[in-house]
Amino acid sequence: MAKKTLAAYVQQTFEESRRNLSLAAIDFSIPDEKILELRESVRRESADVQRLKKKKGFLGFLGL
């Protein structure tokens, strides 16, 4: 149960990071360094989401 809550939280922060990055790319008043930082945070969030989606354990390859 706690794993699903953590996965939902990470997914939510990933979506929020993606939204922030897309808004920053449109707004030309934001410095390039900030956009690069946002891109890096989106990459990290994406990696966290993928890591939490993987099933671990003996029967994880079956999706159980």
All heavy atoms as a GROMACS GRO file, in nm:
protein
  516
    1MET      N    1   0.082  -0.119   0.000
    1MET     CA    2   0.000   0.000   0.000
    1MET      C    3   0.087   0.125   0.000
    1MET      O    4   0.061   0.218  -0.073
    1MET     CB    5  -0.092  -0.003   0.122
    1MET     CG    6  -0.189   0.111   0.128
    1MET     SD    7  -0.314   0.087   0.003
    1MET     CE    8  -0.429   0.210   0.049
    2ALA      N    9   0.190   0.124   0.084
    2ALA     CA   10   0.278   0.240   0.091
    2ALA      C   11   0.354   0.258  -0.039
    2ALA      O   12   0.384   0.370  -0.079
    2ALA     CB   13   0.374   0.227   0.208
    3LYS      N   14   0.386   0.149  -0.107
    3LYS     CA   15   0.458   0.158  -0.233
    3LYS      C   16   0.373   0.228  -0.339
    3LYS      O   17   0.422   0.306  -0.417
    3LYS     CB   18   0.499   0.019  -0.280
    3LYS     CG   19   0.586   0.021  -0.402
    3LYS     CD   20   0.636  -0.116  -0.437
    3LYS     CE   21   0.725  -0.111  -0.556
    3LYS     NZ   22   0.776  -0.242  -0.591
    4LYS      N   23   0.243   0.198  -0.341
    4LYS     CA   24   0.156   0.265  -0.437
    4LYS      C   25   0.146   0.413  -0.407
    4LYS      O   26   0.144   0.495  -0.497
    4LYS     CB   27   0.017   0.202  -0.436
    4LYS     CG   28   0.012   0.068  -0.501
    4LYS     CD   29  -0.128   0.019  -0.515
    4LYS     CE   30  -0.130  -0.114  -0.587
    4LYS     NZ   31  -0.265  -0.156  -0.617
    5THR      N   32   0.143   0.450  -0.281
    5THR     CA   33   0.137   0.590  -0.244
    5THR      C   34   0.264   0.660  -0.286
    5THR      O   35   0.260   0.770  -0.340
    5THR     CB   36   0.116   0.604  -0.092
    5THR    OG1   37  -0.001   0.532  -0.055
    5THR    CG2   38   0.100   0.748  -0.053
    6LEU      N   39   0.378   0.598  -0.265
    6LEU     CA   40   0.505   0.656  -0.305
    6LEU      C   41   0.512   0.668  -0.456
    6LEU      O   42   0.557   0.770  -0.510
    6LEU     CB   43   0.621   0.571  -0.253
    6LEU     CG   44   0.761   0.620  -0.286
    6LEU    CD1   45   0.783   0.760  -0.228
    6LEU    CD2   46   0.863   0.524  -0.232
    7ALA      N   47   0.467   0.566  -0.527
    7ALA     CA   48   0.467   0.570  -0.673
    7ALA      C   49   0.376   0.680  -0.724
    7ALA      O   50   0.411   0.751  -0.820
    7ALA     CB   51   0.424   0.435  -0.729
    8ALA      N   52   0.261   0.698  -0.662
    8ALA     CA   53   0.170   0.805  -0.703
    8ALA      C   54   0.231   0.942  -0.679
    8ALA      O   55   0.218   1.033  -0.761
    8ALA     CB   56   0.037   0.792  -0.629
    9TYR      N   57   0.300   0.956  -0.566
    9TYR     CA   58   0.366   1.083  -0.534
    9TYR      C   59   0.476   1.115  -0.635
    9TYR      O   60   0.485   1.227  -0.685
    9TYR     CB   61   0.424   1.080  -0.393
    9TYR     CG   62   0.509   1.199  -0.361
    9TYR    CD1   63   0.450   1.323  -0.336
    9TYR    CD2   64   0.647   1.190  -0.358
    9TYR    CE1   65   0.528   1.434  -0.309
    9TYR    CE2   66   0.725   1.300  -0.331
    9TYR     CZ   67   0.666   1.421  -0.306
    9TYR     OH   68   0.744   1.531  -0.281
   10VAL      N   69   0.556   1.016  -0.668
   10VAL     CA   70   0.665   1.037  -0.764
   10VAL      C   71   0.608   1.068  -0.902
   10VAL      O   72   0.658   1.154  -0.973
   10VAL     CB   73   0.758   0.914  -0.766
   10VAL    CG1   74   0.858   0.922  -0.879
   10VAL    CG2   75   0.831   0.902  -0.634
   11GLN      N   76   0.501   1.000  -0.940
   11GLN     CA   77   0.437   1.027  -1.068
   11GLN      C   78   0.384   1.170  -1.072
   11GLN      O   79   0.397   1.239  -1.172
   11GLN     CB   80   0.324   0.927  -1.093
   11GLN     CG   81   0.254   0.945  -1.225
   11GLN     CD   82   0.338   0.904  -1.344
   11GLN    OE1   83   0.420   0.812  -1.333
   11GLN    NE2   84   0.321   0.970  -1.455
   12GLN      N   85   0.325   1.215  -0.962
   12GLN     CA   86   0.271   1.351  -0.954
   12GLN      C   87   0.383   1.454  -0.966
   12GLN      O   88   0.369   1.552  -1.038
   12GLN     CB   89   0.196   1.369  -0.823
   12GLN     CG   90   0.140   1.507  -0.805
   12GLN     CD   91   0.076   1.523  -0.667
   12GLN    OE1   92   0.076   1.432  -0.586
   12GLN    NE2   93   0.022   1.640  -0.642
   13THR      N   94   0.494   1.433  -0.897
   13THR     CA   95   0.605   1.528  -0.906
   13THR      C   96   0.668   1.526  -1.044
   13THR      O   97   0.712   1.630  -1.094
   13THR     CB   98   0.712   1.500  -0.799
   13THR    OG1   99   0.758   1.366  -0.812
   13THR    CG2  100   0.660   1.524  -0.659
   14PHE      N  101   0.669   1.410  -1.110
   14PHE     CA  102   0.719   1.401  -1.247
   14PHE      C  103   0.632   1.485  -1.341
   14PHE      O  104   0.683   1.561  -1.422
   14PHE     CB  105   0.723   1.256  -1.292
   14PHE     CG  106   0.754   1.237  -1.437
   14PHE    CD1  107   0.877   1.274  -1.488
   14PHE    CD2  108   0.661   1.182  -1.523
   14PHE    CE1  109   0.906   1.257  -1.622
   14PHE    CE2  110   0.689   1.165  -1.656
   14PHE     CZ  111   0.813   1.202  -1.706
   15GLU      N  112   0.501   1.470  -1.330
   15GLU     CA  113   0.411   1.548  -1.415
   15GLU      C  114   0.425   1.698  -1.388
   15GLU      O  115   0.422   1.779  -1.481
   15GLU     CB  116   0.266   1.504  -1.392
   15GLU     CG  117   0.236   1.363  -1.439
   15GLU     CD  118   0.256   1.345  -1.588
   15GLU    OE1  119   0.228   1.439  -1.665
   15GLU    OE2  120   0.300   1.236  -1.628
   16GLU      N  121   0.441   1.735  -1.262
   16GLU     CA  122   0.459   1.876  -1.228
   16GLU      C  123   0.590   1.930  -1.286
   16GLU      O  124   0.593   2.041  -1.339
   16GLU     CB  125   0.460   1.891  -1.076
   16GLU     CG  126   0.469   2.034  -1.030
   16GLU     CD  127   0.464   2.044  -0.878
   16GLU    OE1  128   0.386   1.969  -0.816
   16GLU    OE2  129   0.539   2.126  -0.825
   17SER      N  130   0.695   1.850  -1.282
   17SER     CA  131   0.823   1.892  -1.338
   17SER      C  132   0.812   1.909  -1.489
   17SER      O  133   0.868   2.004  -1.545
   17SER     CB  134   0.930   1.788  -1.306
   17SER     OG  135   0.952   1.780  -1.169
   18ARG      N  136   0.742   1.820  -1.554
   18ARG     CA  137   0.722   1.832  -1.699
   18ARG      C  138   0.645   1.958  -1.735
   18ARG      O  139   0.680   2.027  -1.831
   18ARG     CB  140   0.649   1.710  -1.753
   18ARG     CG  141   0.737   1.589  -1.762
   18ARG     CD  142   0.669   1.472  -1.825
   18ARG     NE  143   0.607   1.510  -1.952
   18ARG     CZ  144   0.511   1.441  -2.012
   18ARG    NH1  145   0.469   1.330  -1.957
   18ARG    NH2  146   0.459   1.481  -2.124
   19ARG      N  147   0.541   1.988  -1.656
   19ARG     CA  148   0.464   2.111  -1.681
   19ARG      C  149   0.551   2.235  -1.664
   19ARG      O  150   0.546   2.327  -1.745
   19ARG     CB  151   0.344   2.119  -1.587
   19ARG     CG  152   0.221   2.051  -1.636
   19ARG     CD  153   0.100   2.088  -1.552
   19ARG     NE  154   0.120   2.057  -1.412
   19ARG     CZ  155   0.095   1.940  -1.355
   19ARG    NH1  156   0.050   1.842  -1.429
   19ARG    NH2  157   0.115   1.921  -1.227
   20ASN      N  158   0.630   2.236  -1.557
   20ASN     CA  159   0.718   2.350  -1.532
   20ASN      C  160   0.819   2.368  -1.645
   20ASN      O  161   0.847   2.482  -1.686
   20ASN     CB  162   0.792   2.335  -1.399
   20ASN     CG  163   0.700   2.350  -1.281
   20ASN    OD1  164   0.593   2.409  -1.291
   20ASN    ND2  165   0.741   2.297  -1.168
   21LEU      N  166   0.873   2.259  -1.694
   21LEU     CA  167   0.969   2.267  -1.804
   21LEU      C  168   0.903   2.319  -1.930
   21LEU      O  169   0.960   2.404  -1.999
   21LEU     CB  170   1.031   2.130  -1.829
   21LEU     CG  171   1.132   2.123  -1.943
   21LEU    CD1  172   1.249   2.216  -1.916
   21LEU    CD2  173   1.180   1.981  -1.962
   22SER      N  174   0.785   2.272  -1.960
   22SER     CA  175   0.718   2.319  -2.083
   22SER      C  176   0.681   2.466  -2.073
   22SER      O  177   0.692   2.541  -2.170
   22SER     CB  178   0.596   2.233  -2.115
   22SER     OG  179   0.499   2.247  -2.014
   23LEU      N  180   0.641   2.511  -1.956
   23LEU     CA  181   0.611   2.654  -1.938
   23LEU      C  182   0.737   2.738  -1.945
   23LEU      O  183   0.735   2.849  -2.001
   23LEU     CB  184   0.540   2.677  -1.804
   23LEU     CG  185   0.399   2.622  -1.793
   23LEU    CD1  186   0.346   2.639  -1.651
   23LEU    CD2  187   0.307   2.691  -1.893
   24ALA      N  188   0.847   2.688  -1.894
   24ALA     CA  189   0.973   2.762  -1.897
   24ALA      C  190   1.026   2.772  -2.039
   24ALA      O  191   1.088   2.872  -2.076
   24ALA     CB  192   1.076   2.695  -1.807
   25ALA      N  193   1.004   2.670  -2.120
   25ALA     CA  194   1.052   2.673  -2.258
   25ALA      C  195   0.978   2.778  -2.340
   25ALA      O  196   1.035   2.834  -2.434
   25ALA     CB  197   1.035   2.536  -2.322
   26ILE      N  198   0.856   2.808  -2.305
   26ILE     CA  199   0.778   2.909  -2.377
   26ILE      C  200   0.812   3.050  -2.330
   26ILE      O  201   0.813   3.144  -2.408
   26ILE     CB  202   0.627   2.881  -2.359
   26ILE    CG1  203   0.592   2.748  -2.424
   26ILE    CG2  204   0.543   2.992  -2.416
   26ILE    CD1  205   0.452   2.701  -2.393
   27ASP      N  206   0.842   3.064  -2.202
   27ASP     CA  207   0.871   3.195  -2.142
   27ASP      C  208   1.019   3.228  -2.165
   27ASP      O  209   1.107   3.167  -2.108
   27ASP     CB  210   0.841   3.191  -1.992
   27ASP     CG  211   0.855   3.326  -1.927
   27ASP    OD1  212   0.878   3.426  -1.998
   27ASP    OD2  213   0.841   3.331  -1.804
   28PHE      N  214   1.046   3.327  -2.250
   28PHE     CA  215   1.184   3.361  -2.285
   28PHE      C  216   1.255   3.443  -2.179
   28PHE      O  217   1.373   3.471  -2.192
   28PHE     CB  218   1.186   3.435  -2.419
   28PHE     CG  219   1.143   3.349  -2.534
   28PHE    CD1  220   1.025   3.374  -2.600
   28PHE    CD2  221   1.220   3.242  -2.574
   28PHE    CE1  222   0.984   3.293  -2.705
   28PHE    CE2  223   1.180   3.160  -2.678
   28PHE     CZ  224   1.062   3.187  -2.744
   29SER      N  225   1.186   3.482  -2.074
   29SER     CA  226   1.252   3.559  -1.969
   29SER      C  227   1.326   3.470  -1.869
   29SER      O  228   1.402   3.518  -1.786
   29SER     CB  229   1.149   3.645  -1.894
   29SER     OG  230   1.059   3.563  -1.823
   30ILE      N  231   1.307   3.340  -1.880
   30ILE     CA  232   1.373   3.245  -1.789
   30ILE      C  233   1.511   3.212  -1.846
   30ILE      O  234   1.524   3.179  -1.964
   30ILE     CB  235   1.288   3.118  -1.773
   30ILE    CG1  236   1.156   3.153  -1.707
   30ILE    CG2  237   1.363   3.012  -1.693
   30ILE    CD1  238   1.061   3.040  -1.693
   31PRO      N  239   1.616   3.224  -1.763
   31PRO     CA  240   1.752   3.198  -1.813
   31PRO      C  241   1.772   3.052  -1.855
   31PRO      O  242   1.704   2.961  -1.807
   31PRO     CB  243   1.842   3.231  -1.694
   31PRO     CG  244   1.754   3.267  -1.582
   31PRO     CD  245   1.612   3.262  -1.626
   32ASP      N  246   1.866   3.034  -1.946
   32ASP     CA  247   1.895   2.899  -1.997
   32ASP      C  248   1.940   2.804  -1.887
   32ASP      O  249   1.908   2.686  -1.891
   32ASP     CB  250   2.002   2.906  -2.105
   32ASP     CG  251   1.952   2.974  -2.231
   32ASP    OD1  252   1.829   2.982  -2.248
   32ASP    OD2  253   2.036   3.018  -2.312
   33GLU      N  254   2.012   2.855  -1.789
   33GLU     CA  255   2.060   2.769  -1.680
   33GLU      C  256   1.943   2.709  -1.603
   33GLU      O  257   1.946   2.593  -1.563
   33GLU     CB  258   2.150   2.848  -1.584
   33GLU     CG  259   2.282   2.890  -1.644
   33GLU     CD  260   2.270   3.017  -1.728
   33GLU    OE1  261   2.171   3.093  -1.712
   33GLU    OE2  262   2.358   3.040  -1.811
   34LYS      N  263   1.839   2.789  -1.583
   34LYS     CA  264   1.721   2.741  -1.511
   34LYS      C  265   1.650   2.632  -1.592
   34LYS      O  266   1.605   2.532  -1.536
   34LYS     CB  267   1.626   2.858  -1.483
   34LYS     CG  268   1.502   2.820  -1.409
   34LYS     CD  269   1.533   2.774  -1.269
   34LYS     CE  270   1.404   2.745  -1.195
   34LYS     NZ  271   1.428   2.684  -1.066
   35ILE      N  272   1.642   2.650  -1.723
   35ILE     CA  273   1.580   2.550  -1.808
   35ILE      C  274   1.660   2.420  -1.805
   35ILE      O  275   1.603   2.310  -1.799
   35ILE     CB  276   1.564   2.602  -1.953
   35ILE    CG1  277   1.461   2.715  -1.954
   35ILE    CG2  278   1.523   2.491  -2.048
   35ILE    CD1  279   1.442   2.782  -2.087
   36LEU      N  280   1.793   2.431  -1.804
   36LEU     CA  281   1.876   2.310  -1.795
   36LEU      C  282   1.855   2.240  -1.662
   36LEU      O  283   1.853   2.116  -1.656
   36LEU     CB  284   2.022   2.346  -1.816
   36LEU     CG  285   2.060   2.392  -1.957
   36LEU    CD1  286   2.204   2.437  -1.961
   36LEU    CD2  287   2.033   2.284  -2.058
   37GLU      N  288   1.841   2.315  -1.554
   37GLU     CA  289   1.813   2.256  -1.424
   37GLU      C  290   1.678   2.185  -1.424
   37GLU      O  291   1.664   2.075  -1.369
   37GLU     CB  292   1.813   2.363  -1.315
   37GLU     CG  293   1.949   2.419  -1.284
   37GLU     CD  294   1.942   2.536  -1.188
   37GLU    OE1  295   1.834   2.562  -1.129
   37GLU    OE2  296   2.045   2.603  -1.171
   38LEU      N  297   1.578   2.245  -1.488
   38LEU     CA  298   1.446   2.184  -1.496
   38LEU      C  299   1.451   2.055  -1.578
   38LEU      O  300   1.387   1.956  -1.542
   38LEU     CB  301   1.346   2.281  -1.556
   38LEU     CG  302   1.305   2.399  -1.468
   38LEU    CD1  303   1.223   2.499  -1.548
   38LEU    CD2  304   1.226   2.351  -1.348
   39ARG      N  305   1.527   2.056  -1.686
   39ARG     CA  306   1.541   1.934  -1.767
   39ARG      C  307   1.604   1.822  -1.687
   39ARG      O  308   1.562   1.707  -1.695
   39ARG     CB  309   1.626   1.962  -1.891
   39ARG     CG  310   1.554   2.041  -1.997
   39ARG     CD  311   1.640   2.065  -2.117
   39ARG     NE  312   1.680   1.940  -2.177
   39ARG     CZ  313   1.780   1.928  -2.263
   39ARG    NH1  314   1.850   2.034  -2.298
   39ARG    NH2  315   1.810   1.812  -2.315
   40GLU      N  316   1.706   1.856  -1.608
   40GLU     CA  317   1.771   1.755  -1.525
   40GLU      C  318   1.676   1.699  -1.420
   40GLU      O  319   1.674   1.580  -1.393
   40GLU     CB  320   1.896   1.813  -1.459
   40GLU     CG  321   1.973   1.714  -1.377
   40GLU     CD  322   2.022   1.595  -1.456
   40GLU    OE1  323   2.054   1.610  -1.576
   40GLU    OE2  324   2.028   1.486  -1.397
   41SER      N  325   1.594   1.786  -1.362
   41SER     CA  326   1.499   1.737  -1.262
   41SER      C  327   1.394   1.647  -1.326
   41SER      O  328   1.353   1.548  -1.265
   41SER     CB  329   1.432   1.854  -1.189
   41SER     OG  330   1.345   1.924  -1.273
   42VAL      N  331   1.353   1.677  -1.447
   42VAL     CA  332   1.258   1.590  -1.518
   42VAL      C  333   1.321   1.454  -1.545
   42VAL      O  334   1.257   1.351  -1.528
   42VAL     CB  335   1.209   1.657  -1.649
   42VAL    CG1  336   1.135   1.557  -1.736
   42VAL    CG2  337   1.121   1.776  -1.618
   43ARG      N  338   1.447   1.453  -1.583
   43ARG     CA  339   1.517   1.325  -1.605
   43ARG      C  340   1.523   1.242  -1.478
   43ARG      O  341   1.501   1.121  -1.480
   43ARG     CB  342   1.658   1.350  -1.656
   43ARG     CG  343   1.665   1.388  -1.800
   43ARG     CD  344   1.809   1.387  -1.849
   43ARG     NE  345   1.816   1.464  -1.971
   43ARG     CZ  346   1.894   1.569  -1.990
   43ARG    NH1  347   1.975   1.609  -1.896
   43ARG    NH2  348   1.892   1.634  -2.103
   44ARG      N  349   1.555   1.308  -1.366
   44ARG     CA  350   1.563   1.235  -1.239
   44ARG      C  351   1.427   1.181  -1.199
   44ARG      O  352   1.415   1.066  -1.154
   44ARG     CB  353   1.617   1.326  -1.129
   44ARG     CG  354   1.767   1.335  -1.128
   44ARG     CD  355   1.808   1.420  -1.015
   44ARG     NE  356   1.754   1.551  -1.054
   44ARG     CZ  357   1.788   1.667  -1.005
   44ARG    NH1  358   1.872   1.675  -0.910
   44ARG    NH2  359   1.738   1.779  -1.049
   45GLU      N  360   1.323   1.264  -1.213
   45GLU     CA  361   1.188   1.219  -1.178
   45GLU      C  362   1.145   1.103  -1.267
   45GLU      O  363   1.082   1.008  -1.220
   45GLU     CB  364   1.088   1.334  -1.190
   45GLU     CG  365   1.111   1.447  -1.093
   45GLU     CD  366   1.085   1.407  -0.950
   45GLU    OE1  367   1.004   1.317  -0.925
   45GLU    OE2  368   1.150   1.465  -0.862
   46SER      N  369   1.179   1.109  -1.394
   46SER     CA  370   1.145   1.001  -1.486
   46SER      C  371   1.214   0.872  -1.446
   46SER      O  372   1.154   0.764  -1.448
   46SER     CB  373   1.184   1.039  -1.628
   46SER     OG  374   1.161   0.934  -1.716
   47ALA      N  375   1.340   0.881  -1.408
   47ALA     CA  376   1.413   0.762  -1.363
   47ALA      C  377   1.351   0.706  -1.236
   47ALA      O  378   1.340   0.583  -1.221
   47ALA     CB  379   1.560   0.796  -1.340
   48ASP      N  380   1.308   0.792  -1.146
   48ASP     CA  381   1.243   0.746  -1.022
   48ASP      C  382   1.112   0.675  -1.053
   48ASP      O  383   1.080   0.573  -0.993
   48ASP     CB  384   1.218   0.862  -0.927
   48ASP     CG  385   1.345   0.914  -0.863
   48ASP    OD1  386   1.448   0.843  -0.867
   48ASP    OD2  387   1.342   1.027  -0.810
   49VAL      N  388   1.035   0.730  -1.146
   49VAL     CA  389   0.907   0.668  -1.183
   49VAL      C  390   0.932   0.531  -1.243
   49VAL      O  391   0.866   0.434  -1.206
   49VAL     CB  392   0.829   0.759  -1.281
   49VAL    CG1  393   0.712   0.684  -1.344
   49VAL    CG2  394   0.779   0.884  -1.212
   50GLN      N  395   1.028   0.521  -1.334
   50GLN     CA  396   1.058   0.393  -1.396
   50GLN      C  397   1.107   0.291  -1.294
   50GLN      O  398   1.071   0.174  -1.299
   50GLN     CB  399   1.162   0.410  -1.507
   50GLN     CG  400   1.114   0.490  -1.624
   50GLN     CD  401   0.991   0.429  -1.688
   50GLN    OE1  402   0.980   0.308  -1.701
   50GLN    NE2  403   0.898   0.513  -1.727
   51ARG      N  404   1.188   0.336  -1.198
   51ARG     CA  405   1.240   0.246  -1.096
   51ARG      C  406   1.127   0.194  -1.008
   51ARG      O  407   1.124   0.076  -0.974
   51ARG     CB  408   1.342   0.320  -1.010
   51ARG     CG  409   1.406   0.234  -0.904
   51ARG     CD  410   1.509   0.312  -0.823
   51ARG     NE  411   1.458   0.438  -0.771
   51ARG     CZ  412   1.384   0.452  -0.660
   51ARG    NH1  413   1.352   0.345  -0.591
   51ARG    NH2  414   1.344   0.570  -0.619
   52LEU      N  415   1.032   0.280  -0.973
   52LEU     CA  416   0.922   0.236  -0.887
   52LEU      C  417   0.820   0.150  -0.962
   52LEU      O  418   0.752   0.069  -0.900
   52LEU     CB  419   0.852   0.357  -0.826
   52LEU     CG  420   0.929   0.426  -0.714
   52LEU    CD1  421   0.856   0.551  -0.669
   52LEU    CD2  422   0.949   0.332  -0.597
   53LYS      N  423   0.811   0.168  -1.093
   53LYS     CA  424   0.718   0.086  -1.170
   53LYS      C  425   0.767  -0.056  -1.188
   53LYS      O  426   0.687  -0.147  -1.208
   53LYS     CB  427   0.693   0.149  -1.307
   53LYS     CG  428   0.599   0.266  -1.302
   53LYS     CD  429   0.569   0.316  -1.441
   53LYS     CE  430   0.470   0.429  -1.438
   53LYS     NZ  431   0.441   0.477  -1.573
   54LYS      N  432   0.899  -0.074  -1.182
   54LYS     CA  433   0.954  -0.209  -1.197
   54LYS      C  434   0.911  -0.294  -1.079
   54LYS      O  435   0.914  -0.252  -0.965
   54LYS     CB  436   1.106  -0.206  -1.199
   54LYS     CG  437   1.165  -0.171  -1.329
   54LYS     CD  438   1.316  -0.185  -1.317
   54LYS     CE  439   1.384  -0.167  -1.448
   54LYS     NZ  440   1.530  -0.180  -1.432
   55LYS      N  441   0.870  -0.412  -1.109
   55LYS     CA  442   0.835  -0.508  -1.004
   55LYS      C  443   0.962  -0.579  -0.961
   55LYS      O  444   1.040  -0.624  -1.044
   55LYS     CB  445   0.735  -0.610  -1.055
   55LYS     CG  446   0.601  -0.554  -1.087
   55LYS     CD  447   0.523  -0.539  -0.961
   55LYS     CE  448   0.382  -0.500  -0.996
   55LYS     NZ  449   0.296  -0.499  -0.883
   56LYS      N  450   0.983  -0.588  -0.832
   56LYS     CA  451   1.100  -0.657  -0.779
   56LYS      C  452   1.054  -0.782  -0.706
   56LYS      O  453   0.941  -0.793  -0.666
   56LYS     CB  454   1.176  -0.565  -0.685
   56LYS     CG  455   1.234  -0.445  -0.756
   56LYS     CD  456   1.318  -0.363  -0.666
   56LYS     CE  457   1.374  -0.246  -0.743
   56LYS     NZ  458   1.459  -0.162  -0.663
   57GLY      N  459   1.145  -0.872  -0.693
   57GLY     CA  460   1.114  -0.995  -0.623
   57GLY      C  461   1.125  -1.116  -0.713
   57GLY      O  462   1.156  -1.107  -0.831
   58PHE      N  463   1.094  -1.228  -0.656
   58PHE     CA  464   1.110  -1.354  -0.726
   58PHE      C  465   1.017  -1.367  -0.846
   58PHE      O  466   1.055  -1.412  -0.953
   58PHE     CB  467   1.089  -1.471  -0.630
   58PHE     CG  468   1.110  -1.605  -0.693
   58PHE    CD1  469   1.235  -1.644  -0.733
   58PHE    CD2  470   1.003  -1.690  -0.714
   58PHE    CE1  471   1.255  -1.767  -0.792
   58PHE    CE2  472   1.023  -1.812  -0.773
   58PHE     CZ  473   1.149  -1.851  -0.813
   59LEU      N  474   0.890  -1.325  -0.831
   59LEU     CA  475   0.792  -1.336  -0.939
   59LEU      C  476   0.768  -1.201  -1.008
   59LEU      O  477   0.669  -1.184  -1.078
   59LEU     CB  478   0.662  -1.391  -0.886
   59LEU     CG  479   0.669  -1.532  -0.828
   59LEU    CD1  480   0.536  -1.573  -0.768
   59LEU    CD2  481   0.712  -1.632  -0.932
   60GLY      N  482   0.859  -1.108  -0.992
   60GLY     CA  483   0.843  -0.976  -1.051
   60GLY      C  484   0.838  -0.977  -1.201
   60GLY      O  485   0.767  -0.897  -1.264
   61PHE      N  486   0.909  -1.068  -1.265
   61PHE     CA  487   0.907  -1.074  -1.411
   61PHE      C  488   0.770  -1.116  -1.464
   61PHE      O  489   0.739  -1.092  -1.580
   61PHE     CB  490   1.017  -1.168  -1.462
   61PHE     CG  491   0.995  -1.312  -1.429
   61PHE    CD1  492   0.931  -1.396  -1.518
   61PHE    CD2  493   1.039  -1.363  -1.308
   61PHE    CE1  494   0.911  -1.527  -1.486
   61PHE    CE2  495   1.020  -1.495  -1.276
   61PHE     CZ  496   0.956  -1.579  -1.365
   62LEU      N  497   0.687  -1.178  -1.380
   62LEU     CA  498   0.552  -1.217  -1.422
   62LEU      C  499   0.450  -1.106  -1.399
   62LEU      O  500   0.336  -1.118  -1.440
   62LEU     CB  501   0.508  -1.342  -1.345
   62LEU     CG  502   0.588  -1.468  -1.371
   62LEU    CD1  503   0.542  -1.579  -1.280
   62LEU    CD2  504   0.574  -1.510  -1.516
   63GLY      N  505   0.493  -1.001  -1.331
   63GLY     CA  506   0.400  -0.893  -1.300
   63GLY      C  507   0.316  -0.920  -1.178
   63GLY      O  508   0.213  -0.856  -1.157
   64LEU      N  509   0.355  -1.016  -1.098
   64LEU     CA  510   0.279  -1.051  -0.978
   64LEU      C  511   0.329  -0.974  -0.858
   64LEU      O  512   0.438  -0.939  -0.844
   64LEU     CB  513   0.289  -1.200  -0.950
   64LEU     CG  514   0.235  -1.289  -1.063
   64LEU    CD1  515   0.265  -1.434  -1.031
   64LEU    CD2  516   0.087  -1.269  -1.082
   0.00000   0.00000   0.00000
